[in-house]
Every structure is written in structure tokens, then in C-alpha cells.
């Protein structure tokens, strides 16, 4: 998994459908990179282009985003077009929590309730420990105190 590939891979069927579409019409949605060349959005498109021997595709470089802004951008782009299963959402919630995100921030970003986030953490199988600091909704860092 690459640094900004936060969501699970496409299913085999979804991947093959995307591959067939790219083979027929090319890449229609530009691949997004950060200024260091890391793919923010378009991991599957790049992989498919490599498989098909396509050497060039539309791209956008996002300059000046902090690490937190990159993660938020990736999630904003992908959550609207991907439908996560409950288990996939739980894995994503656990991963964001491990990165220090507050429960409220995770809930807001994923468009679910705080209760759902708590249940996802409890049922994810991940070790549930509160980070020493949390990153809140505005990206501000706080010393951890029990979240309600």
C-alpha cells in the first residue's frame, strides 16, 4: 500500500471494469500528485495504465498541502465515489485513529455519527488506545482528554 492509498483496493470486478473503460476511452479523471510525486488520487488508474502500456495520462500536482490536508483531500475525493463495506469503514476508522484523529473529526470526515465511529473502533479488532494527542476537526492538535 502506498502512503496515500487510504481506502481498500477495488474489487476484482471494479478493477476490471475500470481497466476496460481506460482501455476504451483513456484516463478521464486526472491522477493527482503532491509536489514530491506521491500519488494522492489515482493509484488504480496508474497501475492500469502501466498494465496497458499507456505512458502518459492527465495529471494534477497539488502544491503546498500539509500532511493532514493531503489525507483530508484524499478522503474527500474517494469517499464520495467509493461505497465502503462496514468492515472496510472499520479498518479506515482504526487507521485514522492510529494517526491521531479525534473521534469527532473521523465522524465528520466519513459522514457518520460519533457513536458509529466508537462502535467501529470497538469492533475493528484494532488495539483501542487513545493517542497522547489528537488532531481535531480544524486540523488543530490537542493533548488527549477523554472524548465524549
GROMACS elastic network, one bead per residue, 0.5 to 0.9 nm:
[ bonds ]
;  ai    aj funct       b0    kb
    1     4     6  0.81984   500
    1     5     6  0.61890   500
    1     6     6  0.83066   500
    2     5     6  0.53136   500
    2     6     6  0.82784   500
    2    38     6  0.84427   500
    2    39     6  0.81285   500
    2    43     6  0.83987   500
    3     6     6  0.76685   500
    3    38     6  0.76654   500
    3    39     6  0.81825   500
    3    40     6  0.83735   500
    4     7     6  0.86700   500
    4    38     6  0.77615   500
    4    39     6  0.68364   500
    4    40     6  0.55244   500
    4    41     6  0.77392   500
    4    43     6  0.89540   500
    4    70     6  0.79600   500
    4    71     6  0.69189   500
    4    74     6  0.71175   500
    5     8     6  0.76363   500
    5     9     6  0.83818   500
    5    39     6  0.81816   500
    5    40     6  0.73444   500
    5    41     6  0.77427   500
    5    42     6  0.89397   500
    5    43     6  0.71482   500
    5    74     6  0.81730   500
    6    71     6  0.81365   500
    6    74     6  0.76957   500
    6    75     6  0.75743   500
    6    92     6  0.71380   500
    6    95     6  0.84075   500
    7    10     6  0.87900   500
    7    75     6  0.81615   500
    7    78     6  0.77506   500
    7    79     6  0.84938   500
    7    82     6  0.86500   500
    7    84     6  0.84469   500
    7    88     6  0.77396   500
    7    89     6  0.86241   500
    7    91     6  0.88381   500
    7    92     6  0.68363   500
    8    11     6  0.87445   500
    8    84     6  0.84289   500
    8    88     6  0.67907   500
    8    91     6  0.88107   500
    8    92     6  0.84354   500
    9    12     6  0.88183   500
    9    15     6  0.85426   500
    9    44     6  0.80493   500
   10    13     6  0.78308   500
   10    14     6  0.56502   500
   10    15     6  0.55877   500
   10    44     6  0.79312   500
   10    82     6  0.89282   500
   11    14     6  0.51173   500
   11    15     6  0.60252   500
   11    16     6  0.85175   500
   12    15     6  0.51047   500
   12    16     6  0.60976   500
   12    17     6  0.85540   500
   13    16     6  0.52097   500
   13    17     6  0.61395   500
   13    18     6  0.86317   500
   14    17     6  0.51255   500
   14    18     6  0.61884   500
   14    19     6  0.85437   500
   15    18     6  0.51524   500
   15    19     6  0.60610   500
   15    20     6  0.86098   500
   15    44     6  0.75936   500
   15    48     6  0.85036   500
   16    20     6  0.60897   500
   16    21     6  0.85468   500
   17    20     6  0.51645   500
   17    21     6  0.62254   500
   17    22     6  0.86814   500
   18    21     6  0.50567   500
   18    22     6  0.61282   500
   18    23     6  0.85069   500
   18    44     6  0.84819   500
   18    45     6  0.78867   500
   18    48     6  0.82328   500
   19    22     6  0.51534   500
   19    23     6  0.60665   500
   19    24     6  0.85619   500
   19    44     6  0.88431   500
   19    45     6  0.79065   500
   19    48     6  0.59463   500
   19    49     6  0.82482   500
   19    52     6  0.84225   500
   20    23     6  0.50656   500
   20    24     6  0.61850   500
   20    25     6  0.85793   500
   21    24     6  0.50835   500
   21    25     6  0.58300   500
   21    26     6  0.70753   500
   21    27     6  0.82846   500
   22    25     6  0.52162   500
   22    27     6  0.54345   500
   22    28     6  0.78959   500
   22    45     6  0.79672   500
   22    48     6  0.78255   500
   22    49     6  0.77761   500
   22    52     6  0.88595   500
   23    26     6  0.58350   500
   23    27     6  0.84920   500
   23    48     6  0.88233   500
   23    49     6  0.84505   500
   23    52     6  0.72484   500
   25    28     6  0.74853   500
   26    49     6  0.87307   500
   26    54     6  0.87434   500
   26    57     6  0.78493   500
   27    30     6  0.69167   500
   27    31     6  0.85146   500
   27    45     6  0.71859   500
   27    49     6  0.83035   500
   27    57     6  0.61043   500
   27    58     6  0.68757   500
   28    57     6  0.85268   500
   28    58     6  0.75154   500
   29    42     6  0.82699   500
   29    45     6  0.88609   500
   29    58     6  0.72570   500
   29    59     6  0.82588   500
   30    41     6  0.84689   500
   30    42     6  0.75326   500
   30    57     6  0.71126   500
   30    60     6  0.63046   500
   31    39     6  0.72897   500
   31    40     6  0.77474   500
   31    41     6  0.57154   500
   31    43     6  0.78119   500
   31    45     6  0.73631   500
   31    46     6  0.75866   500
   31    57     6  0.75614   500
   31    58     6  0.63337   500
   31    60     6  0.62462   500
   31    61     6  0.85526   500
   32    38     6  0.84852   500
   32    39     6  0.59319   500
   32    40     6  0.53209   500
   32    42     6  0.64851   500
   32    58     6  0.88646   500
   32    59     6  0.56816   500
   32    61     6  0.57879   500
   32    62     6  0.69524   500
   33    36     6  0.76322   500
   33    37     6  0.54906   500
   33    38     6  0.53384   500
   33    40     6  0.51485   500
   33    41     6  0.70314   500
   33    42     6  0.86612   500
   33    59     6  0.73851   500
   33    60     6  0.62026   500
   33    62     6  0.60729   500
   33    63     6  0.86489   500
   34    37     6  0.54420   500
   34    38     6  0.54521   500
   34    39     6  0.66228   500
   34    40     6  0.65256   500
   34    60     6  0.84603   500
   34    61     6  0.54067   500
   34    63     6  0.60248   500
   34    64     6  0.82119   500
   34    65     6  0.78461   500
   34    70     6  0.81358   500
   35    38     6  0.74650   500
   35    61     6  0.61804   500
   35    62     6  0.63784   500
   35    63     6  0.53638   500
   35    64     6  0.76008   500
   35    65     6  0.88788   500
   36    39     6  0.89767   500
   36    63     6  0.89663   500
   37    40     6  0.89177   500
   37    61     6  0.80558   500
   39    42     6  0.66752   500
   39    43     6  0.64883   500
   39    46     6  0.89566   500
   40    43     6  0.77744   500
   40    62     6  0.86613   500
   40    70     6  0.72165   500
   40    71     6  0.83131   500
   40    73     6  0.81026   500
   40    74     6  0.60384   500
   41    44     6  0.86551   500
   41    45     6  0.88439   500
   41    73     6  0.89231   500
   41    74     6  0.63203   500
   41    77     6  0.76550   500
   41    78     6  0.79498   500
   42    45     6  0.50686   500
   42    46     6  0.62101   500
   42    47     6  0.86070   500
   43    46     6  0.53362   500
   43    47     6  0.62659   500
   43    48     6  0.86776   500
   44    47     6  0.50371   500
   44    48     6  0.60585   500
   44    49     6  0.85151   500
   45    48     6  0.51325   500
   45    49     6  0.60865   500
   45    50     6  0.86040   500
   46    49     6  0.50500   500
   46    50     6  0.61942   500
   46    51     6  0.86317   500
   46    54     6  0.89272   500
   46    57     6  0.83245   500
   47    50     6  0.51764   500
   47    51     6  0.62961   500
   47    52     6  0.87337   500
   48    52     6  0.61136   500
   48    53     6  0.84713   500
   48    54     6  0.83636   500
   49    52     6  0.50353   500
   49    53     6  0.59159   500
   49    55     6  0.69993   500
   49    56     6  0.81859   500
   49    57     6  0.80510   500
   50    53     6  0.50838   500
   50    54     6  0.59568   500
   50    55     6  0.71366   500
   51    54     6  0.77141   500
   52    55     6  0.88783   500
   54    57     6  0.75697   500
   56    59     6  0.89545   500
   62    65     6  0.69610   500
   62    70     6  0.87595   500
   65    68     6  0.78042   500
   65    69     6  0.54687   500
   65    70     6  0.58788   500
   66    69     6  0.50444   500
   66    70     6  0.61656   500
   66    71     6  0.87080   500
   67    70     6  0.50961   500
   67    71     6  0.63662   500
   67    72     6  0.87122   500
   68    71     6  0.52142   500
   68    72     6  0.62266   500
   68    73     6  0.85560   500
   68   135     6  0.88863   500
   68   139     6  0.68896   500
   69    72     6  0.50213   500
   69    73     6  0.59462   500
   69    74     6  0.85084   500
   69   139     6  0.81739   500
   70    73     6  0.50313   500
   70    74     6  0.61209   500
   70    75     6  0.85905   500
   71    74     6  0.51602   500
   71    75     6  0.62003   500
   71    76     6  0.85519   500
   72    75     6  0.51550   500
   72    76     6  0.60176   500
   72    77     6  0.86145   500
   72   109     6  0.76481   500
   73    76     6  0.50752   500
   73    77     6  0.61935   500
   73    78     6  0.85934   500
   74    77     6  0.53174   500
   74    78     6  0.61626   500
   74    79     6  0.84233   500
   75    78     6  0.51956   500
   75    79     6  0.56345   500
   75    80     6  0.84602   500
   75   109     6  0.75265   500
   75   110     6  0.80360   500
   76    79     6  0.57703   500
   76    80     6  0.68329   500
   76   109     6  0.75479   500
   76   110     6  0.85860   500
   77    80     6  0.63551   500
   77    81     6  0.73392   500
   78    81     6  0.54677   500
   78    82     6  0.58527   500
   79    82     6  0.52550   500
   79    83     6  0.71205   500
   79    84     6  0.80500   500
   79   109     6  0.88909   500
   79   110     6  0.72124   500
   80    83     6  0.77142   500
   84    87     6  0.78104   500
   84    88     6  0.55764   500
   84    89     6  0.58150   500
   85    88     6  0.51189   500
   85    89     6  0.61733   500
   85    90     6  0.85817   500
   86    89     6  0.51221   500
   86    90     6  0.61796   500
   86    91     6  0.87328   500
   86   120     6  0.82820   500
   87    90     6  0.50284   500
   87    91     6  0.63000   500
   87    92     6  0.86979   500
   87   120     6  0.83974   500
   87   123     6  0.89819   500
   87   124     6  0.74879   500
   88    91     6  0.51298   500
   88    92     6  0.62652   500
   88    93     6  0.86402   500
   89    92     6  0.50317   500
   89    93     6  0.60555   500
   89    94     6  0.85497   500
   89   110     6  0.86114   500
   89   120     6  0.75613   500
   90    93     6  0.50493   500
   90    94     6  0.61204   500
   90    95     6  0.85285   500
   90   117     6  0.79558   500
   90   119     6  0.85599   500
   90   121     6  0.65288   500
   90   123     6  0.73616   500
   90   124     6  0.53415   500
   90   125     6  0.89488   500
   91    94     6  0.51612   500
   91    95     6  0.61430   500
   91    96     6  0.86843   500
   91   120     6  0.81011   500
   91   121     6  0.83913   500
   91   124     6  0.62672   500
   91   125     6  0.88222   500
   91   126     6  0.82893   500
   92    95     6  0.50248   500
   92    96     6  0.61525   500
   92    97     6  0.85014   500
   93    96     6  0.52229   500
   93    97     6  0.60840   500
   93    98     6  0.85736   500
   93   103     6  0.88020   500
   93   106     6  0.67977   500
   93   107     6  0.86416   500
   93   110     6  0.86124   500
   93   117     6  0.67306   500
   93   120     6  0.67330   500
   93   121     6  0.66315   500
   93   124     6  0.83478   500
   94    97     6  0.50723   500
   94    98     6  0.61272   500
   94    99     6  0.86782   500
   94   117     6  0.89294   500
   94   120     6  0.75803   500
   94   121     6  0.57569   500
   94   124     6  0.67460   500
   94   125     6  0.87578   500
   94   126     6  0.64644   500
   94   127     6  0.85994   500
   94   128     6  0.82769   500
   95    98     6  0.50926   500
   95    99     6  0.63942   500
   95   100     6  0.89426   500
   95   126     6  0.88150   500
   96    99     6  0.50040   500
   96   100     6  0.66260   500
   96   101     6  0.56356   500
   96   102     6  0.85240   500
   96   106     6  0.70520   500
   97   100     6  0.50958   500
   97   102     6  0.67568   500
   97   103     6  0.73631   500
   97   106     6  0.76853   500
   97   121     6  0.82631   500
   97   128     6  0.87940   500
   97   129     6  0.89675   500
   97   130     6  0.81054   500
   97   131     6  0.78997   500
   97   134     6  0.85032   500
   98   101     6  0.72860   500
   98   128     6  0.88056   500
   98   129     6  0.84686   500
   98   130     6  0.83938   500
   98   131     6  0.72504   500
   99   131     6  0.83005   500
   99   134     6  0.84658   500
   99   135     6  0.86062   500
  100   130     6  0.81639   500
  100   131     6  0.57834   500
  100   132     6  0.81295   500
  100   133     6  0.64824   500
  100   135     6  0.57806   500
  100   136     6  0.88461   500
  100   141     6  0.89170   500
  101   104     6  0.82616   500
  101   105     6  0.63263   500
  101   106     6  0.64121   500
  101   131     6  0.85491   500
  101   133     6  0.86282   500
  101   134     6  0.53232   500
  101   136     6  0.64311   500
  101   137     6  0.84146   500
  101   139     6  0.88371   500
  102   105     6  0.51515   500
  102   106     6  0.62726   500
  102   107     6  0.86149   500
  102   133     6  0.88141   500
  102   134     6  0.52568   500
  102   135     6  0.56290   500
  102   136     6  0.53828   500
  102   137     6  0.75513   500
  102   144     6  0.88535   500
  102   147     6  0.79678   500
  103   106     6  0.52049   500
  103   107     6  0.61543   500
  103   108     6  0.86149   500
  103   114     6  0.63572   500
  103   117     6  0.65050   500
  103   118     6  0.73139   500
  103   134     6  0.88390   500
  103   136     6  0.83505   500
  103   147     6  0.73270   500
  103   148     6  0.87526   500
  104   107     6  0.50892   500
  104   108     6  0.61013   500
  104   109     6  0.85496   500
  104   113     6  0.82399   500
  104   114     6  0.59539   500
  104   117     6  0.83081   500
  104   136     6  0.73011   500
  104   137     6  0.69774   500
  104   147     6  0.84660   500
  104   148     6  0.89862   500
  105   108     6  0.51240   500
  105   109     6  0.60444   500
  105   110     6  0.85074   500
  105   114     6  0.89196   500
  105   135     6  0.77069   500
  105   136     6  0.56146   500
  105   138     6  0.82614   500
  105   139     6  0.87204   500
  106   109     6  0.51863   500
  106   110     6  0.60463   500
  106   111     6  0.82679   500
  106   112     6  0.82833   500
  106   114     6  0.81067   500
  106   117     6  0.71440   500
  106   136     6  0.88361   500
  106   137     6  0.81879   500
  107   110     6  0.53089   500
  107   111     6  0.57484   500
  107   113     6  0.54834   500
  107   114     6  0.54129   500
  107   115     6  0.85381   500
  107   116     6  0.76769   500
  107   117     6  0.60225   500
  108   111     6  0.51017   500
  108   112     6  0.65322   500
  108   113     6  0.75826   500
  108   114     6  0.82404   500
  108   137     6  0.76906   500
  109   112     6  0.79758   500
  109   137     6  0.84665   500
  110   113     6  0.87461   500
  112   115     6  0.82218   500
  112   116     6  0.62890   500
  112   117     6  0.71876   500
  113   116     6  0.51352   500
  113   117     6  0.65243   500
  113   118     6  0.87988   500
  114   117     6  0.51040   500
  114   118     6  0.62797   500
  114   119     6  0.86573   500
  114   148     6  0.87425   500
  115   118     6  0.51074   500
  115   119     6  0.61636   500
  115   120     6  0.85191   500
  116   119     6  0.50459   500
  116   120     6  0.59899   500
  116   121     6  0.85872   500
  117   121     6  0.61978   500
  117   122     6  0.85860   500
  118   121     6  0.51944   500
  118   122     6  0.61797   500
  118   123     6  0.85799   500
  119   122     6  0.50206   500
  119   123     6  0.59846   500
  119   124     6  0.83011   500
  120   123     6  0.51120   500
  120   124     6  0.56626   500
  121   124     6  0.52034   500
  121   125     6  0.75899   500
  121   126     6  0.70115   500
  121   127     6  0.84665   500
  121   128     6  0.66885   500
  122   125     6  0.70251   500
  122   126     6  0.77850   500
  122   127     6  0.86500   500
  122   128     6  0.69979   500
  123   126     6  0.78959   500
  124   127     6  0.84457   500
  124   128     6  0.89394   500
  125   128     6  0.83200   500
  126   129     6  0.89793   500
  130   133     6  0.81755   500
  130   134     6  0.83632   500
  130   144     6  0.73711   500
  130   145     6  0.86962   500
  130   146     6  0.83432   500
  131   134     6  0.63132   500
  131   143     6  0.87768   500
  131   144     6  0.66704   500
  132   142     6  0.87255   500
  132   143     6  0.62291   500
  132   144     6  0.52995   500
  132   145     6  0.84868   500
  133   141     6  0.65261   500
  133   142     6  0.54239   500
  133   145     6  0.84384   500
  134   140     6  0.82866   500
  134   141     6  0.56421   500
  134   142     6  0.53524   500
  134   143     6  0.64335   500
  134   144     6  0.57773   500
  134   145     6  0.88736   500
  135   138     6  0.79601   500
  135   139     6  0.55273   500
  135   140     6  0.55455   500
  135   142     6  0.63017   500
  135   143     6  0.89459   500
  136   139     6  0.52211   500
  136   140     6  0.53527   500
  136   141     6  0.61981   500
  136   142     6  0.71737   500
  137   140     6  0.71347   500
  138   141     6  0.88089   500
  141   144     6  0.89928   500
  142   145     6  0.84665   500
  144   147     6  0.80473   500
